[in-house]
Amino acid sequence: QRSLTRAAGRGPMPAVIKIRVCSARNLPVMDRTTELTDAYITLQFADAPQLRTHVARRTLNPLWNREFRIEVADDNELQDHPLQIRCWDKDIMSSDDEIGAVTVDLNPLLLQPTQLSGWYPLYDTLRGFCGELSLVIKMDFIGDVNPFKESGAGVQFFSLAAPPAGMRLASVQGLVEELISAPDPEHHWVDSFRTARLSNERRQLLLAELSGKLRRQMGSKVLEAGGNAVLSFCITLDLEGEQSGAIVARGLGTSVKLRPAASASTLEPPLSPDPYLSSAAAAAAAVPPSAASPSSTISRQSSCTWRQHLWGGVPPPITAPANVAALAAAATAAALPPLPPPALRVDSRPHLSAGSGGGQSSPLHLRSSPQPR
């Protein structure tokens, strides 16, 4: 199934993939005599010729800084095939040993004119992770215009059921699904002649290609229905085994149309000022500082009960400030008044002394009871 770009009769749209292989780090030891590695990189995309870097001799952290260009004339290849990057160890007396590989999906570059950069883990299907590779991948379109905006590549796929942040749901078209199958390389007759690593890599590459084909075909259906995204997207893979020797891939999701979320200023009107606060602020600002007198002060006994608790009584009056910041500064600058002297009370209860007999009461005693703060 061709994309909508082909359906419109405009033909294939050319593009150029630019890859920069910077360096690698933490590579495993491949030469036991030197305990080092002679590493180089190969790049493969679809049916394009294979590209490679020079060999970095005797190092576990090689540096290449090489740039490559791959010209693509078919938009289906960009959506269906991933970019394969492999790291090898150069041997003179025997065949070169593979260290690890990186599989890069190029579909994100079709949505936004950005670049993919960073450290990618080198993965081997038998040994696991074997170091990291630094890459920078960009895509340029002829005429500085992305020709895939109107094709199936312009559809975004989200595994979440809700729209992502910054987007809102405009409309829902309904369920969209696709079913494709391909022969399983694990059960091919050539499998008896190749190694387990090569068989695993063939299956891994096939799964990546099936994922790209599913998204391309589902994206075409979404655009035909009037949507631009798929929510709750999931892919299920069915390994038929030796009975049919095929891998069946099925994609499911909900076709929707998303729009950028409006800003907060357009969603809600600005809050109107409180008339009470406005009148109070205007009245406080109308009083000049020179006219401050005991009659123009504010006791705030009812609204500032917390200050009464701190002072142990009614706080000293504070002149009405022009704003809240001045009120806070005045409250902080006000000194706490000294505590009143302790009150004296008469203790008339009978007190028995050690030397006195029972029934005799001692004279009156004066005790001081401190007043709580």
C-alpha positions as CSV (number, residue, x, y, z in Angstrom):
1,Q,0.0,0.0,0.0
2,R,1.4,3.3,-1.1
3,S,1.3,6.5,1.0
4,L,-0.9,9.4,0.2
5,T,2.0,11.1,-1.4
6,R,2.0,8.5,-4.1
7,A,-1.8,8.6,-4.3
8,A,-1.7,12.3,-5.1
9,G,0.4,11.5,-8.1
10,R,3.4,13.6,-7.0
11,G,5.9,10.6,-7.2
12,P,8.7,9.8,-4.8
13,M,10.1,12.6,-2.6
14,P,13.9,12.7,-2.3
15,A,15.7,13.3,1.0
16,V,19.2,13.1,2.3
17,I,20.2,11.3,5.6
18,K,23.3,12.8,7.2
19,I,25.0,10.7,9.8
20,R,28.0,11.7,11.9
21,V,29.8,8.9,13.7
22,C,31.7,10.6,16.5
23,S,33.2,8.1,18.9
24,A,32.7,5.0,21.1
25,R,33.5,4.2,24.7
26,N,33.8,1.3,27.0
27,L,34.2,-1.3,24.2
28,P,35.0,-4.9,25.2
29,V,38.5,-6.4,24.8
30,M,38.6,-8.3,21.5
31,D,42.3,-9.0,21.1
32,R,43.6,-11.1,24.0
33,T,47.3,-10.4,23.2
34,T,47.1,-6.6,23.5
35,E,43.9,-6.5,25.6
36,L,42.6,-3.8,23.2
37,T,40.3,-3.5,20.2
38,D,40.7,-2.4,16.5
39,A,37.2,-1.0,16.0
40,Y,35.5,0.4,12.9
41,I,31.8,1.2,12.0
42,T,29.6,0.1,9.1
43,L,26.3,1.8,8.1
44,Q,23.5,0.1,6.2
45,F,20.1,1.5,5.1
46,A,17.7,-0.5,3.0
47,D,19.4,-1.4,-0.3
48,A,21.8,1.5,-0.3
49,P,25.6,0.7,-0.5
50,Q,27.3,-0.1,2.8
51,L,29.4,2.7,4.3
52,R,32.3,2.3,6.8
53,T,34.8,4.3,8.8
54,H,38.5,3.8,9.2
55,V,39.9,1.4,11.8
56,A,40.8,2.9,15.1
57,R,43.8,0.8,16.2
58,R,44.4,-0.5,19.7
59,T,41.9,1.5,21.8
60,L,38.7,0.8,23.8
61,N,37.5,4.4,23.3
62,P,38.0,5.0,19.6
63,L,37.4,8.4,17.9
64,W,36.3,8.7,14.2
65,N,34.4,12.0,13.6
66,R,33.3,10.9,10.1
67,E,30.3,12.2,8.2
68,F,28.2,10.2,5.7
69,R,25.3,11.0,3.4
70,I,22.6,8.6,2.2
71,E,20.3,9.7,-0.5
72,V,16.7,8.3,-0.4
73,A,14.2,8.7,-3.2
74,D,11.4,6.6,-1.9
75,D,9.4,7.8,1.1
76,N,8.3,4.2,1.9
77,E,11.9,3.3,2.6
78,L,12.2,6.0,5.2
79,Q,9.1,4.7,7.0
80,D,9.7,1.0,6.7
81,H,13.5,0.5,7.1
82,P,15.6,1.5,10.1
83,L,19.2,2.6,10.0
84,Q,21.6,-0.2,10.9
85,I,24.9,0.7,12.5
86,R,27.4,-2.0,13.5
87,C,30.7,-1.9,15.3
88,W,33.4,-4.4,14.2
89,D,36.8,-5.6,15.4
90,K,39.4,-5.8,12.6
91,D,41.3,-9.1,12.4
92,I,44.1,-9.9,10.0
93,M,44.3,-13.7,10.3
94,S,40.6,-14.4,10.5
95,S,37.2,-12.8,9.7
96,D,36.2,-9.6,11.5
97,D,34.2,-10.1,14.8
98,E,31.1,-8.1,15.4
99,I,31.1,-6.1,18.7
100,G,27.5,-4.8,18.7
101,A,24.9,-3.0,16.7
102,V,22.5,0.0,16.9
103,T,19.1,0.1,15.1
104,V,17.8,3.6,14.7
105,D,14.2,4.4,13.7
106,L,14.1,7.4,11.3
107,N,10.3,8.2,11.7
108,P,10.8,10.9,14.3
109,L,12.8,12.9,11.8
110,L,9.9,13.0,9.4
111,L,7.7,14.8,12.0
112,Q,10.0,17.6,13.1
113,P,13.1,19.2,11.5
114,T,15.3,18.2,14.4
115,Q,18.2,15.8,14.9
116,L,18.9,12.6,16.8
117,S,22.0,12.8,18.9
118,G,23.5,11.2,21.9
119,W,25.1,8.0,23.1
120,Y,23.5,4.8,21.8
121,P,24.1,1.4,23.5
122,L,25.8,-1.2,21.3
123,Y,23.9,-4.4,21.7
124,D,24.9,-7.9,20.8
125,T,22.2,-10.7,20.7
126,L,24.5,-13.1,22.5
127,R,26.7,-11.0,24.9
128,G,24.3,-8.2,25.6
129,F,25.5,-4.6,25.9
130,C,29.0,-4.0,24.7
131,G,29.8,-0.3,25.0
132,E,28.2,3.0,23.6
133,L,28.3,4.8,20.3
134,S,28.0,8.6,19.9
135,L,25.9,9.5,16.8
136,V,24.3,12.6,15.2
137,I,21.6,11.9,12.6
138,K,19.8,14.6,10.6
139,M,17.6,14.6,7.5
140,D,17.4,17.3,4.8
141,F,14.7,17.6,2.3
142,I,15.0,19.0,-1.2
143,G,13.9,22.6,-1.3
144,D,14.0,22.8,2.6
145,V,10.4,21.6,2.7
146,N,9.3,18.4,4.3
147,P,7.4,16.5,1.6
148,F,6.0,13.9,4.1
149,K,3.8,16.3,6.0
150,E,0.8,15.1,4.0
151,S,1.7,11.5,3.9
152,G,1.3,8.7,6.4
153,A,4.6,9.8,8.0
154,G,2.9,12.9,9.5
155,V,0.8,10.8,11.9
156,Q,1.9,10.7,15.5
157,F,1.5,7.5,17.5
158,F,1.0,7.5,21.3
159,S,0.7,4.5,23.6
160,L,-1.2,6.7,26.1
161,A,-5.0,6.8,26.1
162,A,-5.1,10.6,26.8
163,P,-3.6,13.4,24.7
164,P,0.0,14.4,25.5
165,A,0.9,17.6,27.3
166,G,0.3,20.7,25.3
167,M,-2.3,19.0,23.0
168,R,-6.1,18.8,23.2
169,L,-8.6,16.3,21.6
170,A,-10.5,17.9,18.7
171,S,-12.3,14.9,17.3
172,V,-12.3,11.1,17.4
173,Q,-12.6,9.0,14.2
174,G,-12.7,5.5,15.7
175,L,-10.8,2.3,15.7
176,V,-7.9,1.8,13.3
177,E,-6.1,-1.5,12.8
178,E,-3.7,-3.2,10.4
179,L,-2.5,-6.8,10.0
180,I,0.6,-7.9,8.1
181,S,2.8,-11.0,8.1
182,A,6.3,-12.0,6.9
183,P,8.3,-15.2,6.8
184,D,10.2,-16.0,10.0
185,P,13.9,-16.1,9.4
186,E,14.4,-18.4,12.3
187,H,12.6,-21.2,10.4
188,H,14.1,-20.6,7.0
189,W,16.2,-23.3,5.4
190,V,19.2,-21.0,5.3
191,D,19.2,-21.0,9.1
192,S,21.0,-24.3,9.2
193,F,24.1,-22.7,7.5
194,R,24.4,-19.5,9.5
195,T,25.3,-18.7,13.1
196,A,22.9,-18.0,16.0
197,R,24.0,-14.4,16.1
198,L,23.2,-13.8,12.5
199,S,19.8,-15.5,12.8
200,N,18.9,-13.4,15.8
201,E,19.9,-10.2,14.0
202,R,17.8,-11.1,11.0
203,R,14.7,-11.6,13.2
204,Q,15.5,-8.4,15.1
205,L,15.6,-6.5,11.8
206,L,12.4,-8.0,10.6
207,L,10.5,-7.0,13.8
208,A,11.7,-3.4,13.3
209,E,10.6,-3.4,9.6
210,L,7.2,-4.8,10.5
211,S,6.7,-2.0,13.1
212,G,7.5,0.6,10.5
213,K,5.2,-0.9,7.9
214,L,2.3,-1.1,10.4
215,R,2.7,2.6,11.3
216,R,2.9,3.7,7.7
217,Q,-0.2,1.8,6.6
218,M,-2.2,2.8,9.7
219,G,-1.1,6.4,9.2
220,S,-2.5,6.4,5.7
221,K,-5.9,5.2,7.1
222,V,-5.8,7.9,9.8
223,L,-5.2,10.7,7.3
224,E,-8.0,9.4,5.0
225,A,-10.4,9.5,8.0
226,G,-9.4,13.1,8.8
227,G,-7.2,12.5,11.8
228,N,-3.6,13.2,12.6
229,A,-2.7,11.0,15.6
230,V,-3.3,7.5,17.1
231,L,-3.9,7.1,20.8
232,S,-3.7,3.8,22.7
233,F,-1.4,2.4,20.1
234,C,-0.1,-1.1,20.6
235,I,1.6,-3.8,18.4
236,T,1.1,-7.5,19.0
237,L,3.4,-10.1,17.4
238,D,2.4,-13.7,16.9
239,L,5.2,-16.2,16.2
240,E,3.5,-19.0,14.3
241,G,6.4,-21.4,14.7
242,E,7.2,-24.3,12.5
243,Q,3.6,-24.8,11.4
244,S,3.4,-21.8,9.1
245,G,6.9,-20.3,9.6
246,A,5.6,-16.8,9.7
247,I,5.4,-13.8,12.0
248,V,2.1,-12.0,12.2
249,A,2.1,-8.4,13.4
250,R,-1.1,-6.5,14.3
251,G,-1.5,-2.8,15.1
252,L,-4.4,-1.3,17.1
253,G,-5.3,2.2,18.1
254,T,-7.8,5.0,18.1
255,S,-7.7,7.5,15.3
256,V,-8.1,11.1,16.6
257,K,-7.4,14.7,15.6
258,L,-5.2,16.7,18.0
259,R,-4.7,20.4,18.2
260,P,-2.3,22.5,20.2
261,A,-3.8,23.4,23.6
262,A,-4.7,27.1,24.0
263,S,-2.8,29.2,26.4
264,A,-4.1,30.0,29.9
265,S,-4.9,33.5,28.9
266,T,-7.4,32.3,26.3
267,L,-9.0,29.6,28.3
268,E,-10.0,31.7,31.3
269,P,-10.7,35.4,31.5
270,P,-8.5,37.5,33.8
271,L,-9.7,37.7,37.4
272,S,-11.4,41.0,38.2
273,P,-9.9,42.9,41.2
274,D,-11.7,42.5,44.6
275,P,-13.7,45.7,45.2
276,Y,-13.2,45.5,48.9
277,L,-9.4,45.2,48.6
278,S,-9.3,47.9,46.0
279,S,-11.3,50.3,48.2
280,A,-9.2,49.5,51.3
281,A,-5.9,50.0,49.4
282,A,-7.2,53.3,47.9
283,A,-8.2,54.5,51.4
284,A,-4.8,53.5,52.9
285,A,-3.0,55.3,50.0
286,A,-5.1,58.4,50.4
287,V,-3.8,59.0,54.0
288,P,-0.6,61.0,53.9
289,P,2.2,59.9,56.2
290,S,2.2,63.2,58.0
291,A,-1.4,62.8,58.9
292,A,-0.9,59.6,60.8
293,S,-2.4,59.9,64.2
294,P,-3.9,57.6,66.9
295,S,-7.3,58.2,65.3
296,S,-6.0,57.0,61.9
297,T,-4.4,53.8,63.2
298,I,-5.7,50.3,62.8
299,S,-5.8,48.0,65.7
300,R,-6.6,44.8,63.7
301,Q,-7.6,43.1,66.9
302,S,-10.2,40.9,65.2
303,S,-8.2,40.0,62.1
304,C,-4.8,39.5,63.7
305,T,-5.5,37.2,66.6
306,W,-2.2,35.4,66.0
307,R,-0.3,38.6,67.0
308,Q,-2.3,38.8,70.2
309,H,-1.2,35.3,71.1
310,L,2.5,36.3,70.5
311,W,2.4,39.5,72.5
312,G,0.2,38.1,75.3
313,G,-2.2,40.9,74.9
314,V,-3.3,43.5,72.4
315,P,-0.3,44.6,70.2
316,P,0.7,48.2,69.8
317,P,-1.2,50.0,67.0
318,I,0.4,50.0,63.6
319,T,-0.2,52.7,61.1
320,A,-2.0,51.6,57.9
321,P,0.7,50.9,55.3
322,A,0.3,51.5,51.6
323,N,0.7,47.8,50.6
324,V,1.1,44.3,52.0
325,A,4.9,44.4,51.9
326,A,4.9,47.5,54.2
327,L,2.5,45.7,56.6
328,A,4.9,42.7,56.8
329,A,7.9,44.9,57.4
330,A,6.1,46.9,60.1
331,A,5.0,43.7,61.9
332,T,8.5,42.3,61.8
333,A,10.1,45.5,63.0
334,A,7.8,45.9,66.0
335,A,9.6,44.8,69.2
336,L,8.0,42.5,71.7
337,P,7.0,44.4,74.9
338,P,8.6,43.2,78.1
339,L,6.8,40.7,80.2
340,P,4.8,42.0,83.2
341,P,6.2,41.3,86.7
342,P,5.0,38.0,88.2
343,A,1.8,38.3,90.1
344,L,1.7,37.4,93.9
345,R,-1.0,35.3,95.4
346,V,-1.7,34.3,99.0
347,D,-1.4,30.6,99.8
348,S,-3.8,30.0,102.8
349,R,-3.7,26.2,102.7
350,P,-2.4,24.5,105.9
351,H,1.2,23.6,105.8
352,L,2.7,21.0,108.0
353,S,6.3,21.4,109.1
354,A,8.5,18.6,110.0
355,G,9.0,19.8,113.6
356,S,5.4,20.7,114.3
357,G,2.7,18.5,115.6
358,G,-0.4,17.5,113.8
359,G,-3.2,20.0,113.5
360,Q,-0.9,23.0,113.7
361,S,-1.0,25.2,110.7
362,S,2.0,27.3,109.6
363,P,1.8,31.0,109.0
364,L,0.8,32.4,105.6
365,H,3.2,31.9,102.7
366,L,3.5,34.2,99.7
367,R,4.2,32.3,96.4
368,S,4.9,33.9,93.0
369,S,3.1,32.4,90.1
370,P,4.6,33.4,86.8
371,Q,2.1,34.6,84.2
372,P,2.1,32.4,81.1
373,R,3.4,34.1,77.9
